[in-house]
Amino acid sequence: MFVAAHQGGRIVAGAVANRTGEVVGLSNVFAPAQDAAAYWAGCVASAMGAFPGLPLVGYERGADLSSAEEAGFSRLGPLRVWIRRPTPGE
């Protein structure tokens, strides 16, 4: 699901909400820095409205992490990304 906030006929903020199993990932959140908290809250509310009762998850860093925490997210730990490279012949 794509979330978009409009102002004066322009998209000024938004996010992507993607259901995977029993959670909803909130990603690609963008918002003007001066109103980040309000737009984050709107993106969260939109995702929760579209997927009621499911937990929201995501990963952020820097100012976006602060905005996510202000929107009610809790920090769980560092992100680890794993990769499995194919062996020859696969």
ROBADO-111680 format. One line per field, with one value per residue: x, y, z of N, C-alpha, C, CB in turn; residue in one letter. Coordinates in nm, 4 decimals. Glycine has a CB too. Layout:
<pts>
nxx [X	...]
nyy [Y	...]
nzz [Z	...]
caxx [X	...]
cayy [Y	...]
cazz [Z	...]
cxx [X	...]
cyy [Y	...]
czz [Z	...]
cbxx [X	...]
cbyy [Y	...]
cbzz [Z	...]
rest [A	...]
</pts>
This chain:
<pts>
nxx [0.0848	0.0553	0.1194	0.0303	0.0781	-0.0789	-0.0333	-0.1389	-0.1900	0.0341	0.2410	0.3784	0.4759	0.5176	0.4878	0.5538	0.3578	0.3741	0.2390	0.3588	0.3253	0.2445	0.2973	0.3348	0.5355	0.6734	0.8048	1.0391	0.9707	0.9085	0.9361	0.8903	1.1486	1.0836	0.8244	0.8249	0.7470	0.4648	0.3895	0.4945	0.3338	0.0886	0.1402	0.1787	-0.0755	-0.2325	-0.1323	-0.1936	-0.4689	-0.5276	-0.4370	-0.5555	-0.4860	-0.2463	0.1045	0.3355	0.6438	0.9832	1.2825	1.5117	1.7369	1.9387	1.7924	1.5485	1.5095	1.4656	1.2240	1.0605	1.0599	0.9293	0.6826	0.5939	0.7306	0.9539	1.2942	1.4736	1.7225	2.0399	2.0368	2.0774	2.1972	2.1792	2.3383	2.3266	2.5304	2.5055	2.6301	2.8702	2.7073	2.4497]
nyy [-0.1160	0.2195	0.5246	0.8598	1.2038	1.5013	1.8402	2.1452	2.0383	1.8863	1.5989	1.5667	1.4096	1.0654	0.7001	0.3444	0.0671	-0.2670	-0.5806	-0.8707	-1.1877	-1.1972	-0.9334	-0.5820	-0.4067	-0.0882	0.1356	0.3338	0.5926	0.9319	1.2768	1.6296	1.7827	1.9754	1.9122	1.6467	1.4731	1.4967	1.4057	1.1455	1.0370	1.0435	0.8628	0.6266	0.6014	0.5659	0.3205	0.1514	0.1711	0.0482	-0.2080	-0.3341	-0.4268	-0.5583	-0.5731	-0.3037	-0.2809	-0.1831	-0.0243	0.2202	0.5034	0.7625	1.0865	0.9932	0.7675	0.8858	1.0160	0.7931	0.6793	0.8834	0.8472	0.6256	0.3854	0.1278	0.0841	-0.1983	-0.3131	-0.3385	-0.3492	-0.6375	-0.7695	-1.0411	-1.2468	-1.4973	-1.6381	-1.7834	-2.1094	-2.2370	-2.3676	-2.3584]
nzz [0.0000	-0.0805	0.0764	0.0778	0.1404	0.0722	-0.0250	-0.1253	-0.3801	-0.4307	-0.3682	-0.0578	0.1413	0.2384	0.2352	0.2274	0.2931	0.3721	0.3894	0.5381	0.6155	0.9494	1.0148	0.9422	0.7304	0.7444	0.5313	0.3380	0.4151	0.3731	0.4402	0.4974	0.6843	0.8820	0.9593	1.0236	1.2389	1.2510	0.9952	0.9982	1.1997	1.0656	0.8540	0.9972	1.1169	0.8865	0.7879	1.0029	0.9978	0.7552	0.7992	1.0427	1.3817	1.3338	1.4018	1.3402	1.1702	1.1059	0.9825	1.0645	1.0717	1.2174	1.1901	1.0992	1.2564	1.5035	1.4444	1.3976	1.6530	1.7925	1.6819	1.8081	1.7787	1.8967	1.9727	1.8776	1.8220	1.6451	1.2858	1.0976	0.8030	0.5942	0.3524	0.1074	-0.1093	-0.4299	-0.4956	-0.7316	-1.0126	-0.9146]
caxx [0.0000	0.1282	0.0603	0.0761	0.0209	-0.0841	-0.0442	-0.1406	-0.1873	0.1616	0.2741	0.4852	0.5248	0.4568	0.5512	0.5046	0.3227	0.3734	0.2099	0.4336	0.2871	0.1654	0.3447	0.3310	0.6567	0.6578	0.9351	1.0500	0.8996	0.9721	0.8575	0.9715	1.2114	1.0186	0.6973	0.8437	0.6694	0.3235	0.3728	0.5177	0.2116	-0.0125	0.1755	0.1511	-0.2209	-0.2833	-0.0949	-0.2708	-0.6073	-0.5377	-0.4025	-0.5843	-0.4486	-0.1146	0.2144	0.4156	0.7880	1.0614	1.4190	1.5486	1.8576	1.9506	1.6723	1.4303	1.4915	1.4020	1.0846	0.9901	1.0398	0.8246	0.5562	0.5558	0.8117	1.0574	1.4207	1.5003	1.8638	2.0961	1.9916	2.1753	2.1561	2.2498	2.3342	2.3764	2.5712	2.4909	2.7531	2.8761	2.6133	2.3134]
cayy [0.0000	0.3456	0.6319	0.9897	1.3241	1.6071	1.9785	2.2329	1.9591	1.8146	1.4997	1.6230	1.3058	0.9366	0.5779	0.2189	-0.0318	-0.3969	-0.6909	-0.9945	-1.2743	-1.1355	-0.7988	-0.4854	-0.3279	0.0513	0.1704	0.4437	0.7092	1.0604	1.3887	1.7486	1.7775	2.0628	1.8531	1.5017	1.4012	1.4940	1.3191	1.0089	0.9951	1.0180	0.7394	0.5169	0.5889	0.5090	0.1788	0.0800	0.1664	-0.0483	-0.3407	-0.3251	-0.5369	-0.6147	-0.4859	-0.2368	-0.2950	-0.1090	0.0067	0.3591	0.5517	0.9077	1.1652	0.9100	0.6833	0.9718	1.0357	0.6661	0.6660	0.9786	0.7926	0.5126	0.2664	0.0989	0.0371	-0.3369	-0.3434	-0.3064	-0.4279	-0.7295	-0.8154	-1.1631	-1.2814	-1.6287	-1.6353	-1.9167	-2.1836	-2.2682	-2.4711	-2.3339]
cazz [0.0000	-0.0844	0.1553	0.0288	0.2000	-0.0288	0.0208	-0.2418	-0.5030	-0.4442	-0.2670	0.0242	0.2325	0.2087	0.2830	0.1734	0.3951	0.3058	0.4818	0.5191	0.7265	1.0550	1.0448	0.8326	0.7216	0.7041	0.4749	0.2417	0.4669	0.3436	0.4910	0.5219	0.8172	0.9791	1.0014	1.0163	1.3408	1.2122	0.8782	1.0442	1.2700	0.9637	0.7825	1.0901	1.1283	0.7613	0.7829	1.1042	0.9507	0.6453	0.8506	1.1865	1.4688	1.3029	1.4433	1.2376	1.1886	1.0085	1.0246	1.0363	1.1391	1.2204	1.2187	1.0745	1.3746	1.6042	1.4039	1.4202	1.7978	1.8289	1.6320	1.8904	1.7568	1.9954	1.9175	1.9173	1.8098	1.5132	1.1711	1.0382	0.6706	0.5585	0.2109	0.0696	-0.2494	-0.4911	-0.5249	-0.8749	-1.0556	-0.8676]
cxx [0.0900	0.0495	0.1167	0.0031	0.0313	-0.0952	-0.0360	-0.1295	-0.0591	0.1736	0.3940	0.5443	0.4580	0.5367	0.4938	0.4756	0.3033	0.3481	0.2888	0.4018	0.2003	0.2173	0.3299	0.4597	0.6241	0.7944	0.9244	0.9719	0.9778	0.8777	0.9476	1.0222	1.1355	0.8870	0.7048	0.7553	0.5227	0.3006	0.3971	0.3928	0.1008	0.0135	0.1451	0.0009	-0.2812	-0.2542	-0.1766	-0.4179	-0.6281	-0.5148	-0.4287	-0.5409	-0.3128	-0.0049	0.2861	0.5626	0.8583	1.2030	1.4530	1.6806	1.8559	1.8212	1.5458	1.4034	1.4242	1.2548	1.0026	0.9618	0.9323	0.6871	0.5157	0.6342	0.9140	1.1798	1.4472	1.6475	1.9134	2.0405	2.1067	2.1178	2.2435	2.2369	2.3898	2.4076	2.5549	2.6265	2.7556	2.7834	2.4724	2.2415]
cyy [0.1231	0.4498	0.7628	1.1013	1.4348	1.7435	2.0670	2.1567	1.8820	1.7079	1.5535	1.5211	1.1745	0.8205	0.4600	0.1274	-0.1651	-0.5067	-0.8141	-1.0830	-1.2002	-0.9989	-0.7116	-0.4044	-0.1877	0.0980	0.2893	0.5672	0.8344	1.1716	1.5092	1.7486	1.8596	2.0060	1.7013	1.4264	1.3888	1.4009	1.1728	0.9562	0.9634	0.8898	0.6178	0.4939	0.5272	0.3603	0.0977	0.0697	0.0639	-0.1916	-0.3445	-0.4509	-0.5987	-0.5189	-0.4254	-0.2551	-0.2116	-0.0934	0.1462	0.3889	0.7028	0.9771	1.0835	0.8154	0.7634	0.9936	0.9097	0.6470	0.7625	0.9294	0.6650	0.3850	0.2527	0.0443	-0.1046	-0.3723	-0.3104	-0.3998	-0.5144	-0.7784	-0.9338	-1.1859	-1.4228	-1.6226	-1.7750	-1.9812	-2.2141	-2.3850	-2.4514	-2.2383]
czz [0.0000	-0.0057	0.1017	0.1014	0.0966	0.0374	-0.1031	-0.3734	-0.5270	-0.3368	-0.1898	0.1229	0.1940	0.2641	0.2058	0.2911	0.3241	0.4081	0.4406	0.6381	0.8247	1.0992	0.9203	0.8388	0.6744	0.6569	0.3806	0.2843	0.4287	0.3859	0.5051	0.6659	0.9210	1.0310	1.0079	1.1151	1.3008	1.0929	0.9129	1.1125	1.1703	0.8862	0.8688	1.1010	1.0022	0.7520	0.8833	1.0645	0.8404	0.6921	1.0015	1.2619	1.4417	1.3496	1.3229	1.2719	1.0829	1.0577	0.9762	1.1059	1.1364	1.2585	1.1971	1.1912	1.4854	1.5718	1.4271	1.5694	1.8463	1.7865	1.7055	1.8704	1.8683	1.9252	1.9687	1.9125	1.6712	1.4053	1.1217	0.9066	0.6333	0.4091	0.1929	-0.0778	-0.3079	-0.5137	-0.6745	-0.9081	-1.0068	-0.9597]
cbxx [-0.0968	0.1521	0.0898	0.0548	0.0935	-0.2022	0.0686	-0.0285	-0.2109	0.2808	0.3045	0.4328	0.4956	0.4407	0.5306	0.6072	0.1931	0.5066	0.0580	0.5890	0.4100	0.1606	0.4926	0.2040	0.7576	0.6025	0.9949	1.0017	0.8808	1.0085	0.7906	0.8905	1.3548	0.9943	0.5860	0.9888	0.6806	0.2747	0.4673	0.6387	0.1648	-0.0192	0.3248	0.2112	-0.2842	-0.2224	0.0557	-0.2577	-0.6496	-0.4378	-0.2533	-0.7336	-0.5494	-0.1010	0.3137	0.3792	0.8321	0.9992	1.5211	1.4370	1.9873	1.9962	1.6687	1.4479	1.6271	1.4745	1.0769	1.0733	1.1717	0.8526	0.5667	0.4174	0.8815	1.0069	1.5379	1.4237	1.8904	2.2500	1.9389	2.2083	2.1669	2.1955	2.4148	2.2736	2.7182	2.4147	2.7621	3.0212	2.6607	2.3143]
cbyy [-0.0007	0.3926	0.6146	1.0018	1.3635	1.5848	2.0149	2.3328	2.0472	1.9122	1.3584	1.7434	1.3422	0.9204	0.5597	0.1541	0.0103	-0.4215	-0.7224	-0.9687	-1.3293	-1.2267	-0.8012	-0.3924	-0.3939	0.1417	0.0508	0.3982	0.7001	1.0728	1.3540	1.8771	1.8270	2.1980	1.8949	1.4671	1.4721	1.6359	1.3621	1.0025	1.1049	1.1339	0.7401	0.5465	0.7260	0.5812	0.1616	0.1497	0.3024	-0.0136	-0.3759	-0.3011	-0.6409	-0.6429	-0.5635	-0.0850	-0.4446	0.0276	-0.0980	0.4586	0.4962	0.9576	1.2904	0.8296	0.6270	1.1072	1.0767	0.5469	0.6913	1.1143	0.7646	0.4841	0.2720	-0.0007	0.1333	-0.4312	-0.4890	-0.3158	-0.3359	-0.8502	-0.7011	-1.2842	-1.1784	-1.7425	-1.5853	-1.9073	-2.3160	-2.3014	-2.6026	-2.2787]
cbzz [0.1216	-0.2313	0.3093	-0.1234	0.3339	-0.1247	0.1260	-0.2320	-0.6177	-0.4358	-0.3310	0.1003	0.3828	0.0607	0.4362	0.0740	0.4753	0.2317	0.4850	0.5055	0.7969	1.1728	1.0934	0.8411	0.6282	0.8221	0.4015	0.1061	0.6220	0.1920	0.6262	0.4929	0.8088	0.9176	0.9067	1.0417	1.4762	1.1785	0.7665	1.1401	1.3682	0.8683	0.7420	1.2294	1.1552	0.6415	0.8109	1.2398	0.9015	0.5363	0.8193	1.2087	1.4592	1.1506	1.5297	1.2267	1.1803	0.9806	0.9700	1.0831	1.0721	1.0871	1.1314	0.9452	1.4232	1.6133	1.2566	1.3655	1.8734	1.7662	1.4828	1.8679	1.6195	2.1016	1.9556	1.8291	1.8419	1.5168	1.0571	1.1343	0.5637	0.6376	0.1258	0.1021	-0.2644	-0.6243	-0.4398	-0.9175	-1.0106	-0.7254]
rest [M	F	V	A	A	H	Q	G	G	R	I	V	A	G	A	V	A	N	R	T	G	E	V	V	G	L	S	N	V	F	A	P	A	Q	D	A	A	A	Y	W	A	G	C	V	A	S	A	M	G	A	F	P	G	L	P	L	V	G	Y	E	R	G	A	D	L	S	S	A	E	E	A	G	F	S	R	L	G	P	L	R	V	W	I	R	R	P	T	P	G	E]
</pts>
